[in-house]
Amino acid sequence: MNQSEIRKDFPLLQNRDIAYLDNGATTQRPKQVIDAIQNFYENYNANPHRGAYTLSMEATDIYENTRNKIAKFINAKHREEIIFSKNASESLNLIAYSYGMENLKENDEIVLSIMEHHSNLVPWQKVSKVTGAKLKYMYIDENFELSDEEIESKITDHTKIVGITHISNVLGTINHIKKIIQYAHKKGAIVIVDAAQSIPHMKIDVQTLDADFLVFSGHKMLAPLGIGVLYGKKELLDKMSPFLMGGDMIEYVYEQTTTFAELPNKFEAGTQNVEGVVGLGAAIDYIEKIGYDNIIKQENEVVSYAREQLSKLDYLTLYLTPNEKNHSSVISFNIHKIHPHDVASILDAEGVCIRSGNHCAQPLMRYLGIDSTCRASFYFYNTKEEVDRLVEALNKTYDRFKKYIGGNEQL
């Protein structure tokens, strides 16, 4: 499929005259995903695992077949290693409470990167306070990357858990996950990979990576809001206590005691977001139809062009690695003395949608010595023309403010 054919699959891109460059927050949905959800509600809507009648059993098949599809998609060894959640944040909280709280003790170490999203940071602050474990950080170098020396100095024989984002949602830096996992395992630690920003853009094989846990959100990869995935090695999940209690995660309930269901049901309490699961399955079908090779090719062309064009704007500060092969589809930047919210508002008036703020990464912002950034994030349906539209809008923004930013005015 060529670019124009792909864009026709996305109704919002046809219905709105905008350059949508906030894919790091959420992607648009192709009509194939929207149609799959509508088809479910029109023809299969029932509660999975709840009824002995045909419609409920059909809904169960749809739900569980999507689990099989996801297991194959990331090459999980067992289908039971796929747990449905609301999003990557809930998946990370599940790991923190069900694994971290039960396996850490005083003076154990949790090692994170300074690039982590709050969802892979705040839960570990809680775990460290409750268990007495120490929380340590790996810091980035001048190229916005983690050096081998930093990784090896921070992950020690006392390290029990390493939490690492595959791709930074602020910097677009692609971390060397496999190398980190290998080194952490050598030290006896387990590794939790936040793949929310990577799985939309590249093929992930959990067995090749040897990840202990890996999480992602559907809405960043063409699927509906409110559906996420936790992958965990079966031997780890089997030993963990349930995170949420309620319907469908139990085996037997007595007045004083309860036994729990086997995997994966043990971690899926209550009625699930079946609509989201259906949409995620359709999104995976669509991604596989396009192919990761084509996704990578298209993104590389557009992001490389964006790097080139934005680098020409001498009023911008760019926060990205100079090494393109270690950089994904996120570009953060600032115009000196102009608040990112002001920049984003003016760009919006020009029909260009970007993110402004701290991007749920306040510790990283403080480490960089800033409060917030503007962020343009791309997906395979974006075009070079949209990059030109971004640059034109930035020039207009700068022209509007430049008479002020030469002095000491507070903007």
C-alpha atoms as a printed R data frame, in Angstrom:
    type eleno elety resid chain resno       x       y      z
1   ATOM     1    CA   MET     A     1   0.000   0.000  0.000
2   ATOM     2    CA   ASN     A     2   1.290   3.455 -0.856
3   ATOM     3    CA   GLN     A     3   1.021   6.457  1.441
4   ATOM     4    CA   SER     A     4  -2.164   7.897 -0.036
5   ATOM     5    CA   GLU     A     5  -3.929   4.517  0.169
6   ATOM     6    CA   ILE     A     6  -2.861   4.094  3.796
7   ATOM     7    CA   ARG     A     7  -4.145   7.525  4.789
8   ATOM     8    CA   LYS     A     8  -7.538   6.740  3.258
9   ATOM     9    CA   ASP     A     9  -7.910   4.011  5.894
10  ATOM    10    CA   PHE     A    10  -7.960   6.632  8.672
11  ATOM    11    CA   PRO     A    11 -11.289   8.476  8.786
12  ATOM    12    CA   LEU     A    12 -10.104  11.263 11.078
13  ATOM    13    CA   LEU     A    13  -7.248  12.121  8.731
14  ATOM    14    CA   GLN     A    14  -9.829  12.477  5.974
15  ATOM    15    CA   ASN     A    15 -12.341  14.397  8.078
16  ATOM    16    CA   ARG     A    16 -10.023  16.991  9.631
17  ATOM    17    CA   ASP     A    17  -7.594  19.363  7.931
18  ATOM    18    CA   ILE     A    18  -4.797  18.825 10.418
19  ATOM    19    CA   ALA     A    19  -1.261  17.532 10.661
20  ATOM    20    CA   TYR     A    20  -1.610  15.046 13.495
21  ATOM    21    CA   LEU     A    21   1.824  14.782 15.136
22  ATOM    22    CA   ASP     A    22   0.944  13.461 18.591
23  ATOM    23    CA   ASN     A    23   1.203   9.739 17.932
24  ATOM    24    CA   GLY     A    24   3.354   9.216 21.022
25  ATOM    25    CA   ALA     A    25   0.240  10.048 23.052
26  ATOM    26    CA   THR     A    26  -2.221   8.064 20.939
27  ATOM    27    CA   THR     A    27  -2.474   7.006 17.314
28  ATOM    28    CA   GLN     A    28  -5.440   7.356 15.022
29  ATOM    29    CA   ARG     A    29  -7.617   4.302 14.275
30  ATOM    30    CA   PRO     A    30  -8.009   2.788 10.826
31  ATOM    31    CA   LYS     A    31 -11.506   1.956  9.636
32  ATOM    32    CA   GLN     A    32 -10.632  -1.741  9.880
33  ATOM    33    CA   VAL     A    33 -10.370  -1.379 13.677
34  ATOM    34    CA   ILE     A    34 -13.522   0.724 13.897
35  ATOM    35    CA   ASP     A    35 -15.409  -1.795 11.739
36  ATOM    36    CA   ALA     A    36 -14.237  -4.725 13.873
37  ATOM    37    CA   ILE     A    37 -15.600  -3.077 17.012
38  ATOM    38    CA   GLN     A    38 -18.906  -2.287 15.340
39  ATOM    39    CA   ASN     A    39 -19.167  -5.855 14.051
40  ATOM    40    CA   PHE     A    40 -18.607  -7.207 17.557
41  ATOM    41    CA   TYR     A    41 -21.384  -5.090 19.022
42  ATOM    42    CA   GLU     A    42 -23.776  -5.816 16.188
43  ATOM    43    CA   ASN     A    43 -23.217  -9.571 16.027
44  ATOM    44    CA   TYR     A    44 -21.312 -10.977 19.035
45  ATOM    45    CA   ASN     A    45 -21.926  -8.771 22.058
46  ATOM    46    CA   ALA     A    46 -22.032 -10.915 25.202
47  ATOM    47    CA   ASN     A    47 -19.933 -11.419 28.316
48  ATOM    48    CA   PRO     A    48 -17.059 -13.905 27.774
49  ATOM    49    CA   HIS     A    49 -16.608 -16.765 30.251
50  ATOM    50    CA   ARG     A    50 -20.027 -16.072 31.754
51  ATOM    51    CA   GLY     A    51 -22.639 -17.977 29.782
52  ATOM    52    CA   ALA     A    52 -23.371 -21.487 28.526
53  ATOM    53    CA   TYR     A    53 -25.317 -20.097 25.582
54  ATOM    54    CA   THR     A    54 -23.951 -19.779 22.045
55  ATOM    55    CA   LEU     A    55 -23.558 -15.998 21.942
56  ATOM    56    CA   SER     A    56 -21.466 -15.925 25.125
57  ATOM    57    CA   MET     A    57 -19.324 -18.797 23.883
58  ATOM    58    CA   GLU     A    58 -18.739 -16.947 20.597
59  ATOM    59    CA   ALA     A    59 -17.684 -13.851 22.525
60  ATOM    60    CA   THR     A    60 -15.347 -16.036 24.580
61  ATOM    61    CA   ASP     A    61 -13.777 -17.447 21.419
62  ATOM    62    CA   ILE     A    62 -13.191 -13.947 20.037
63  ATOM    63    CA   TYR     A    63 -11.622 -12.804 23.311
64  ATOM    64    CA   GLU     A    64  -9.359 -15.821 23.732
65  ATOM    65    CA   ASN     A    65  -8.404 -16.034 20.056
66  ATOM    66    CA   THR     A    66  -7.085 -12.480 20.350
67  ATOM    67    CA   ARG     A    67  -4.933 -13.616 23.270
68  ATOM    68    CA   ASN     A    68  -3.522 -16.304 20.988
69  ATOM    69    CA   LYS     A    69  -2.917 -13.682 18.292
70  ATOM    70    CA   ILE     A    70  -1.001 -11.436 20.684
71  ATOM    71    CA   ALA     A    71   1.094 -14.339 21.972
72  ATOM    72    CA   LYS     A    72   2.086 -15.102 18.390
73  ATOM    73    CA   PHE     A    73   2.605 -11.402 17.611
74  ATOM    74    CA   ILE     A    74   5.281 -11.012 20.305
75  ATOM    75    CA   ASN     A    75   6.384 -14.681 20.193
76  ATOM    76    CA   ALA     A    76   5.385 -15.551 23.751
77  ATOM    77    CA   LYS     A    77   6.081 -19.166 24.633
78  ATOM    78    CA   HIS     A    78   2.661 -19.693 26.234
79  ATOM    79    CA   ARG     A    79  -0.702 -18.016 25.558
80  ATOM    80    CA   GLU     A    80  -1.215 -17.853 29.339
81  ATOM    81    CA   GLU     A    81   1.641 -15.340 29.492
82  ATOM    82    CA   ILE     A    82  -0.626 -12.694 27.934
83  ATOM    83    CA   ILE     A    83  -2.651 -10.730 30.490
84  ATOM    84    CA   PHE     A    84  -5.162  -8.072 29.426
85  ATOM    85    CA   SER     A    85  -5.179  -4.781 31.335
86  ATOM    86    CA   LYS     A    86  -6.426  -1.216 30.833
87  ATOM    87    CA   ASN     A    87  -3.060   0.066 29.618
88  ATOM    88    CA   ALA     A    88   0.690  -0.125 30.175
89  ATOM    89    CA   SER     A    89   0.296   1.863 33.408
90  ATOM    90    CA   GLU     A    90  -1.994  -0.729 34.952
91  ATOM    91    CA   SER     A    91   0.300  -3.524 33.766
92  ATOM    92    CA   LEU     A    92   3.274  -1.852 35.461
93  ATOM    93    CA   ASN     A    93   1.311  -1.349 38.678
94  ATOM    94    CA   LEU     A    94   0.339  -5.020 38.612
95  ATOM    95    CA   ILE     A    95   4.005  -6.023 38.416
96  ATOM    96    CA   ALA     A    96   5.009  -3.583 41.145
97  ATOM    97    CA   TYR     A    97   2.373  -4.788 43.599
98  ATOM    98    CA   SER     A    98   2.191  -8.483 42.761
99  ATOM    99    CA   TYR     A    99   5.893  -9.092 42.138
100 ATOM   100    CA   GLY     A   100   7.782  -6.176 43.670
101 ATOM   101    CA   MET     A   101   5.999  -6.070 47.024
102 ATOM   102    CA   GLU     A   102   6.391  -9.819 47.503
103 ATOM   103    CA   ASN     A   103   9.957 -10.331 46.327
104 ATOM   104    CA   LEU     A   104  11.942  -7.335 47.535
105 ATOM   105    CA   LYS     A   105  13.434  -6.754 50.965
106 ATOM   106    CA   GLU     A   106  15.527  -4.145 52.705
107 ATOM   107    CA   ASN     A   107  18.727  -3.179 50.855
108 ATOM   108    CA   ASP     A   108  17.689  -4.873 47.623
109 ATOM   109    CA   GLU     A   109  18.009  -2.532 44.642
110 ATOM   110    CA   ILE     A   110  15.554  -1.398 41.995
111 ATOM   111    CA   VAL     A   111  17.285   0.223 39.009
112 ATOM   112    CA   LEU     A   112  15.421   2.455 36.565
113 ATOM   113    CA   SER     A   113  16.529   4.793 33.811
114 ATOM   114    CA   ILE     A   114  16.020   8.523 34.307
115 ATOM   115    CA   MET     A   115  13.976   8.383 31.078
116 ATOM   116    CA   GLU     A   116  11.120   6.401 32.607
117 ATOM   117    CA   HIS     A   117   7.504   7.453 32.257
118 ATOM   118    CA   HIS     A   118   5.937   8.102 35.654
119 ATOM   119    CA   SER     A   119   4.046   4.805 35.284
120 ATOM   120    CA   ASN     A   120   7.345   2.906 35.479
121 ATOM   121    CA   LEU     A   121   8.705   5.100 38.250
122 ATOM   122    CA   VAL     A   122   6.060   6.123 40.791
123 ATOM   123    CA   PRO     A   123   4.959   2.515 41.564
124 ATOM   124    CA   TRP     A   124   8.593   1.642 42.324
125 ATOM   125    CA   GLN     A   125   8.870   4.589 44.702
126 ATOM   126    CA   LYS     A   126   5.944   3.064 46.596
127 ATOM   127    CA   VAL     A   127   7.490  -0.410 46.529
128 ATOM   128    CA   SER     A   128  10.832   0.888 47.773
129 ATOM   129    CA   LYS     A   129   9.220   2.729 50.698
130 ATOM   130    CA   VAL     A   130   7.211  -0.329 51.759
131 ATOM   131    CA   THR     A   131   9.952  -2.940 51.324
132 ATOM   132    CA   GLY     A   132  13.038  -0.910 52.224
133 ATOM   133    CA   ALA     A   133  14.596  -1.571 48.828
134 ATOM   134    CA   LYS     A   134  16.826   1.135 47.360
135 ATOM   135    CA   LEU     A   135  15.791   2.986 44.204
136 ATOM   136    CA   LYS     A   136  18.639   3.858 41.829
137 ATOM   137    CA   TYR     A   137  18.779   5.523 38.411
138 ATOM   138    CA   MET     A   138  20.808   5.126 35.261
139 ATOM   139    CA   TYR     A   139  21.486   8.573 33.785
140 ATOM   140    CA   ILE     A   140  21.866   9.558 30.141
141 ATOM   141    CA   ASP     A   141  24.997  11.034 28.585
142 ATOM   142    CA   GLU     A   142  25.395  14.118 26.381
143 ATOM   143    CA   ASN     A   143  23.924  12.164 23.446
144 ATOM   144    CA   PHE     A   144  20.758  11.377 25.429
145 ATOM   145    CA   GLU     A   145  21.742   7.700 25.608
146 ATOM   146    CA   LEU     A   146  22.644   5.199 28.330
147 ATOM   147    CA   SER     A   147  26.320   4.295 28.153
148 ATOM   148    CA   ASP     A   148  27.577   0.784 28.836
149 ATOM   149    CA   GLU     A   149  29.569   2.179 31.751
150 ATOM   150    CA   GLU     A   150  26.437   3.666 33.321
151 ATOM   151    CA   ILE     A   151  24.483   0.450 32.916
152 ATOM   152    CA   GLU     A   152  27.248  -1.702 34.397
153 ATOM   153    CA   SER     A   153  27.948   0.655 37.303
154 ATOM   154    CA   LYS     A   154  24.315   0.867 38.391
155 ATOM   155    CA   ILE     A   155  23.196  -2.758 37.944
156 ATOM   156    CA   THR     A   156  24.991  -4.674 40.692
157 ATOM   157    CA   ASP     A   157  24.801  -7.951 42.579
158 ATOM   158    CA   HIS     A   158  22.248  -6.246 44.864
159 ATOM   159    CA   THR     A   159  19.934  -5.372 41.973
160 ATOM   160    CA   LYS     A   160  16.742  -7.425 41.918
161 ATOM   161    CA   ILE     A   161  14.601  -5.453 39.447
162 ATOM   162    CA   VAL     A   162  15.522  -3.348 36.404
163 ATOM   163    CA   GLY     A   163  12.783  -1.224 34.822
164 ATOM   164    CA   ILE     A   164  13.617   0.195 31.428
165 ATOM   165    CA   THR     A   165  11.729   1.947 28.656
166 ATOM   166    CA   HIS     A   166  12.489   0.485 25.243
167 ATOM   167    CA   ILE     A   167  12.074   3.920 23.632
168 ATOM   168    CA   SER     A   168  11.930   7.205 25.539
169 ATOM   169    CA   ASN     A   169   8.624   8.979 25.073
170 ATOM   170    CA   VAL     A   170  10.467  12.326 25.371
171 ATOM   171    CA   LEU     A   171  13.766  11.800 23.573
172 ATOM   172    CA   GLY     A   172  12.965   9.041 21.121
173 ATOM   173    CA   THR     A   173  16.155   7.282 22.226
174 ATOM   174    CA   ILE     A   174  16.103   3.548 21.466
175 ATOM   175    CA   ASN     A   175  17.698   1.784 24.411
176 ATOM   176    CA   HIS     A   176  19.801  -1.338 23.911
177 ATOM   177    CA   ILE     A   177  17.280  -3.554 25.654
178 ATOM   178    CA   LYS     A   178  18.794  -6.918 24.868
179 ATOM   179    CA   LYS     A   179  22.192  -5.853 26.211
180 ATOM   180    CA   ILE     A   180  20.599  -4.492 29.386
181 ATOM   181    CA   ILE     A   181  18.581  -7.674 29.886
182 ATOM   182    CA   GLN     A   182  21.639  -9.877 29.417
183 ATOM   183    CA   TYR     A   183  23.679  -7.880 31.908
184 ATOM   184    CA   ALA     A   184  20.846  -7.722 34.462
185 ATOM   185    CA   HIS     A   185  20.297 -11.473 34.236
186 ATOM   186    CA   LYS     A   186  24.004 -12.029 34.783
187 ATOM   187    CA   LYS     A   187  23.579 -10.109 38.044
188 ATOM   188    CA   GLY     A   188  20.493 -12.113 39.011
189 ATOM   189    CA   ALA     A   189  17.908  -9.378 38.364
190 ATOM   190    CA   ILE     A   190  14.643  -9.556 36.463
191 ATOM   191    CA   VAL     A   191  13.873  -6.946 33.784
192 ATOM   192    CA   ILE     A   192  10.611  -5.109 33.091
193 ATOM   193    CA   VAL     A   193  10.420  -3.556 29.628
194 ATOM   194    CA   ASP     A   194   8.055  -0.673 28.887
195 ATOM   195    CA   ALA     A   195   7.340  -1.211 25.182
196 ATOM   196    CA   ALA     A   196   4.514   1.329 24.876
197 ATOM   197    CA   GLN     A   197   6.585   3.532 22.555
198 ATOM   198    CA   SER     A   198   8.359   0.739 20.681
199 ATOM   199    CA   ILE     A   199   5.850  -1.929 19.685
200 ATOM   200    CA   PRO     A   200   3.940   0.419 17.338
201 ATOM   201    CA   HIS     A   201   7.147   0.926 15.384
202 ATOM   202    CA   MET     A   202   9.165  -2.297 15.475
203 ATOM   203    CA   LYS     A   203   8.814  -6.053 15.781
204 ATOM   204    CA   ILE     A   204   9.283  -7.375 19.300
205 ATOM   205    CA   ASP     A   205  10.188 -10.973 20.139
206 ATOM   206    CA   VAL     A   206  10.021 -11.512 23.884
207 ATOM   207    CA   GLN     A   207  11.847 -14.827 23.710
208 ATOM   208    CA   THR     A   208  14.744 -13.377 21.730
209 ATOM   209    CA   LEU     A   209  14.945 -10.444 24.130
210 ATOM   210    CA   ASP     A   210  14.507 -12.811 27.097
211 ATOM   211    CA   ALA     A   211  12.367 -10.138 28.788
212 ATOM   212    CA   ASP     A   212  10.895 -11.198 32.118
213 ATOM   213    CA   PHE     A   213   7.995  -8.767 31.810
214 ATOM   214    CA   LEU     A   214   6.952  -6.523 28.929
215 ATOM   215    CA   VAL     A   215   4.029  -4.110 28.773
216 ATOM   216    CA   PHE     A   216   2.307  -2.002 26.126
217 ATOM   217    CA   SER     A   217  -0.880  -0.036 25.458
218 ATOM   218    CA   GLY     A   218  -3.186  -0.676 22.522
219 ATOM   219    CA   HIS     A   219  -4.065   2.956 21.865
220 ATOM   220    CA   LYS     A   220  -0.503   3.783 20.810
221 ATOM   221    CA   MET     A   221  -0.672   1.107 18.092
222 ATOM   222    CA   LEU     A   222  -3.987   1.812 16.312
223 ATOM   223    CA   ALA     A   223  -6.225   0.041 18.869
224 ATOM   224    CA   PRO     A   224  -8.923   1.589 21.106
225 ATOM   225    CA   LEU     A   225  -8.285   3.435 24.322
226 ATOM   226    CA   GLY     A   226  -8.475   1.422 27.531
227 ATOM   227    CA   ILE     A   227  -6.802  -1.830 26.482
228 ATOM   228    CA   GLY     A   228  -3.293  -2.888 27.427
229 ATOM   229    CA   VAL     A   229  -1.168  -6.008 27.657
230 ATOM   230    CA   LEU     A   230   1.136  -7.463 30.263
231 ATOM   231    CA   TYR     A   231   3.488 -10.201 29.121
232 ATOM   232    CA   GLY     A   232   5.244 -12.141 31.861
233 ATOM   233    CA   LYS     A   233   7.194 -15.358 31.914
234 ATOM   234    CA   LYS     A   234   4.863 -18.122 33.057
235 ATOM   235    CA   GLU     A   235   7.108 -19.249 35.881
236 ATOM   236    CA   LEU     A   236   7.018 -15.737 37.343
237 ATOM   237    CA   LEU     A   237   3.290 -15.156 36.865
238 ATOM   238    CA   ASP     A   238   2.460 -18.510 38.429
239 ATOM   239    CA   LYS     A   239   4.127 -17.471 41.695
240 ATOM   240    CA   MET     A   240   2.571 -14.004 41.865
241 ATOM   241    CA   SER     A   241  -0.536 -13.100 43.843
242 ATOM   242    CA   PRO     A   242  -3.511 -11.532 42.057
243 ATOM   243    CA   PHE     A   243  -3.515  -7.747 41.746
244 ATOM   244    CA   LEU     A   244  -7.303  -7.288 41.597
245 ATOM   245    CA   MET     A   245  -9.937  -9.515 43.166
246 ATOM   246    CA   GLY     A   246 -13.398 -10.360 41.881
247 ATOM   247    CA   GLY     A   247 -15.302 -12.220 39.227
248 ATOM   248    CA   ASP     A   248 -13.571 -14.665 36.904
249 ATOM   249    CA   MET     A   249 -10.234 -14.685 38.713
250 ATOM   250    CA   ILE     A   250 -11.402 -17.116 41.391
251 ATOM   251    CA   GLU     A   251 -11.612 -20.891 41.567
252 ATOM   252    CA   TYR     A   252 -13.617 -21.442 44.778
253 ATOM   253    CA   VAL     A   253 -14.855 -18.939 47.340
254 ATOM   254    CA   TYR     A   254 -15.770 -19.921 50.895
255 ATOM   255    CA   GLU     A   255 -16.793 -17.653 53.724
256 ATOM   256    CA   GLN     A   256 -13.235 -17.255 55.015
257 ATOM   257    CA   THR     A   257 -10.958 -18.400 52.185
258 ATOM   258    CA   THR     A   258 -10.646 -18.266 48.423
259 ATOM   259    CA   THR     A   259  -8.614 -20.156 45.857
260 ATOM   260    CA   PHE     A   260  -7.672 -18.474 42.609
261 ATOM   261    CA   ALA     A   261  -7.999 -19.448 38.973
262 ATOM   262    CA   GLU     A   262  -5.095 -20.508 36.808
263 ATOM   263    CA   LEU     A   263  -3.338 -18.167 34.394
264 ATOM   264    CA   PRO     A   264  -4.300 -15.953 32.684
265 ATOM   265    CA   ASN     A   265  -7.651 -15.591 34.502
266 ATOM   266    CA   LYS     A   266  -5.910 -15.047 37.835
267 ATOM   267    CA   PHE     A   267  -5.026 -11.506 36.775
268 ATOM   268    CA   GLU     A   268  -8.239 -10.584 34.913
269 ATOM   269    CA   ALA     A   269 -10.835  -9.758 37.545
270 ATOM   270    CA   GLY     A   270 -14.284  -8.650 36.477
271 ATOM   271    CA   THR     A   271 -15.781  -8.072 33.055
272 ATOM   272    CA   GLN     A   272 -13.030  -7.154 30.659
273 ATOM   273    CA   ASN     A   273 -12.839  -4.532 27.903
274 ATOM   274    CA   VAL     A   274 -13.836  -6.995 25.200
275 ATOM   275    CA   GLU     A   275 -14.390  -4.179 22.705
276 ATOM   276    CA   GLY     A   276 -10.789  -3.088 23.290
277 ATOM   277    CA   VAL     A   277  -9.510  -6.636 22.882
278 ATOM   278    CA   VAL     A   278 -11.388  -6.957 19.578
279 ATOM   279    CA   GLY     A   279  -9.963  -3.633 18.414
280 ATOM   280    CA   LEU     A   280  -6.446  -4.630 19.454
281 ATOM   281    CA   GLY     A   281  -6.736  -7.840 17.458
282 ATOM   282    CA   ALA     A   282  -7.837  -5.859 14.397
283 ATOM   283    CA   ALA     A   283  -4.986  -3.389 14.933
284 ATOM   284    CA   ILE     A   284  -2.463  -6.226 14.962
285 ATOM   285    CA   ASP     A   285  -3.979  -7.575 11.748
286 ATOM   286    CA   TYR     A   286  -3.603  -4.138 10.179
287 ATOM   287    CA   ILE     A   287   0.015  -3.710 11.322
288 ATOM   288    CA   GLU     A   288   0.888  -7.143  9.943
289 ATOM   289    CA   LYS     A   289  -0.847  -6.290  6.672
290 ATOM   290    CA   ILE     A   290   1.266  -3.132  6.299
291 ATOM   291    CA   GLY     A   291   4.346  -4.938  7.615
292 ATOM   292    CA   TYR     A   292   6.940  -3.645 10.047
293 ATOM   293    CA   ASP     A   293   9.492  -3.328  7.226
294 ATOM   294    CA   ASN     A   294   7.199  -0.868  5.448
295 ATOM   295    CA   ILE     A   295   6.363   0.926  8.710
296 ATOM   296    CA   ILE     A   296  10.054   1.380  9.497
297 ATOM   297    CA   LYS     A   297  10.859   2.514  5.941
298 ATOM   298    CA   GLN     A   298   8.122   5.147  5.886
299 ATOM   299    CA   GLU     A   299   8.882   6.416  9.380
300 ATOM   300    CA   ASN     A   300  12.618   6.603  8.745
301 ATOM   301    CA   GLU     A   301  12.048   8.754  5.665
302 ATOM   302    CA   VAL     A   302   9.711  11.178  7.407
303 ATOM   303    CA   VAL     A   303  11.591  11.370 10.724
304 ATOM   304    CA   SER     A   304  14.939  11.824  8.970
305 ATOM   305    CA   TYR     A   305  13.401  14.647  6.952
306 ATOM   306    CA   ALA     A   306  11.964  16.169 10.128
307 ATOM   307    CA   ARG     A   307  15.353  16.018 11.875
308 ATOM   308    CA   GLU     A   308  16.952  17.698  8.875
309 ATOM   309    CA   GLN     A   309  14.366  20.475  8.549
310 ATOM   310    CA   LEU     A   310  14.066  21.212 12.267
311 ATOM   311    CA   SER     A   311  17.854  21.329 12.609
312 ATOM   312    CA   LYS     A   312  17.860  24.273 10.193
313 ATOM   313    CA   LEU     A   313  15.805  26.377 12.627
314 ATOM   314    CA   ASP     A   314  18.455  28.124 14.687
315 ATOM   315    CA   TYR     A   315  15.891  29.280 17.244
316 ATOM   316    CA   LEU     A   316  15.095  25.682 18.253
317 ATOM   317    CA   THR     A   317  16.782  23.552 20.893
318 ATOM   318    CA   LEU     A   318  16.436  19.891 19.939
319 ATOM   319    CA   TYR     A   319  16.569  17.103 22.516
320 ATOM   320    CA   LEU     A   320  17.570  14.054 20.518
321 ATOM   321    CA   THR     A   321  20.531  11.810 19.964
322 ATOM   322    CA   PRO     A   322  22.755  12.664 16.977
323 ATOM   323    CA   ASN     A   323  22.867   8.942 16.231
324 ATOM   324    CA   GLU     A   324  19.879   8.369 13.934
325 ATOM   325    CA   LYS     A   325  20.008   4.588 14.220
326 ATOM   326    CA   ASN     A   326  19.368   4.947 17.967
327 ATOM   327    CA   HIS     A   327  16.469   7.333 17.449
328 ATOM   328    CA   SER     A   328  12.813   6.512 16.861
329 ATOM   329    CA   SER     A   329   9.830   8.681 15.924
330 ATOM   330    CA   VAL     A   330   9.752  11.261 18.743
331 ATOM   331    CA   ILE     A   331  11.321  14.728 18.476
332 ATOM   332    CA   SER     A   332  11.259  17.081 21.454
333 ATOM   333    CA   PHE     A   333  12.232  20.732 21.096
334 ATOM   334    CA   ASN     A   334  11.887  24.197 22.580
335 ATOM   335    CA   ILE     A   335  11.974  27.763 21.333
336 ATOM   336    CA   HIS     A   336  14.101  29.789 23.746
337 ATOM   337    CA   LYS     A   337  12.021  31.898 26.149
338 ATOM   338    CA   ILE     A   338   8.692  30.778 24.650
339 ATOM   339    CA   HIS     A   339   6.670  28.410 26.808
340 ATOM   340    CA   PRO     A   340   5.853  25.101 25.071
341 ATOM   341    CA   HIS     A   341   2.144  25.566 25.801
342 ATOM   342    CA   ASP     A   342   2.194  28.852 23.886
343 ATOM   343    CA   VAL     A   343   3.990  27.201 20.993
344 ATOM   344    CA   ALA     A   344   1.500  24.324 20.915
345 ATOM   345    CA   SER     A   345  -1.463  26.712 21.021
346 ATOM   346    CA   ILE     A   346  -0.220  28.731 18.058
347 ATOM   347    CA   LEU     A   347   0.600  25.558 16.133
348 ATOM   348    CA   ASP     A   348  -2.925  24.350 16.824
349 ATOM   349    CA   ALA     A   349  -4.284  27.514 15.206
350 ATOM   350    CA   GLU     A   350  -2.287  26.470 12.128
351 ATOM   351    CA   GLY     A   351  -3.791  22.971 12.203
352 ATOM   352    CA   VAL     A   352  -0.677  21.269 13.585
353 ATOM   353    CA   CYS     A   353  -1.207  18.973 16.579
354 ATOM   354    CA   ILE     A   354   1.773  18.444 18.885
355 ATOM   355    CA   ARG     A   355   2.160  17.711 22.594
356 ATOM   356    CA   SER     A   356   3.505  20.218 25.109
357 ATOM   357    CA   GLY     A   357   4.346  19.616 28.745
358 ATOM   358    CA   ASN     A   358   6.547  17.327 30.816
359 ATOM   359    CA   HIS     A   359   5.239  14.185 29.077
360 ATOM   360    CA   CYS     A   360   4.858  12.317 32.390
361 ATOM   361    CA   ALA     A   361   8.643  12.402 32.778
362 ATOM   362    CA   GLN     A   362   9.357  15.101 35.362
363 ATOM   363    CA   PRO     A   363  12.596  13.549 36.715
364 ATOM   364    CA   LEU     A   364  14.003  13.508 33.176
365 ATOM   365    CA   MET     A   365  12.992  17.144 32.672
366 ATOM   366    CA   ARG     A   366  14.758  18.169 35.870
367 ATOM   367    CA   TYR     A   367  17.845  16.224 34.835
368 ATOM   368    CA   LEU     A   368  17.829  18.127 31.527
369 ATOM   369    CA   GLY     A   369  17.385  21.406 33.405
370 ATOM   370    CA   ILE     A   370  14.031  22.277 31.847
371 ATOM   371    CA   ASP     A   371  10.377  22.195 32.867
372 ATOM   372    CA   SER     A   372   8.755  20.991 29.656
373 ATOM   373    CA   THR     A   373   9.137  20.606 25.901
374 ATOM   374    CA   CYS     A   374   7.199  20.602 22.695
375 ATOM   375    CA   ARG     A   375   6.997  17.114 21.183
376 ATOM   376    CA   ALA     A   376   6.234  16.027 17.648
377 ATOM   377    CA   SER     A   377   5.760  12.271 17.325
378 ATOM   378    CA   PHE     A   378   5.288  10.497 14.025
379 ATOM   379    CA   TYR     A   379   3.698   7.312 12.712
380 ATOM   380    CA   PHE     A   380   3.759   5.596  9.353
381 ATOM   381    CA   TYR     A   381   0.803   7.572  7.992
382 ATOM   382    CA   ASN     A   382   2.584  10.905  8.471
383 ATOM   383    CA   THR     A   383   4.117  12.662  5.468
384 ATOM   384    CA   LYS     A   384   6.939  15.039  4.608
385 ATOM   385    CA   GLU     A   385   4.270  17.596  3.723
386 ATOM   386    CA   GLU     A   386   3.129  17.487  7.336
387 ATOM   387    CA   VAL     A   387   6.717  18.144  8.417
388 ATOM   388    CA   ASP     A   388   6.733  21.193  6.115
389 ATOM   389    CA   ARG     A   389   3.496  22.312  7.733
390 ATOM   390    CA   LEU     A   390   5.096  21.975 11.162
391 ATOM   391    CA   VAL     A   391   8.132  24.006 10.115
392 ATOM   392    CA   GLU     A   392   5.975  26.734  8.589
393 ATOM   393    CA   ALA     A   393   3.885  26.950 11.747
394 ATOM   394    CA   LEU     A   394   7.016  27.139 13.914
395 ATOM   395    CA   ASN     A   395   8.354  29.983 11.784
396 ATOM   396    CA   LYS     A   396   5.087  31.863 12.264
397 ATOM   397    CA   THR     A   397   5.271  31.259 15.995
398 ATOM   398    CA   TYR     A   398   8.822  32.540 16.222
399 ATOM   399    CA   ASP     A   399   8.003  35.602 14.102
400 ATOM   400    CA   ARG     A   400   5.148  36.430 16.462
401 ATOM   401    CA   PHE     A   401   7.372  36.346 19.553
402 ATOM   402    CA   LYS     A   402  10.850  37.322 18.362
403 ATOM   403    CA   LYS     A   403  10.409  41.042 19.107
404 ATOM   404    CA   TYR     A   404  10.009  40.079 22.758
405 ATOM   405    CA   ILE     A   405  12.546  37.312 23.274
406 ATOM   406    CA   GLY     A   406  15.527  39.500 22.520
407 ATOM   407    CA   GLY     A   407  15.074  41.259 25.891
408 ATOM   408    CA   ASN     A   408  14.226  40.239 29.412
409 ATOM   409    CA   GLU     A   409  10.475  40.114 29.022
410 ATOM   410    CA   GLN     A   410   8.782  37.266 30.840
411 ATOM   411    CA   LEU     A   411   6.588  35.456 28.331
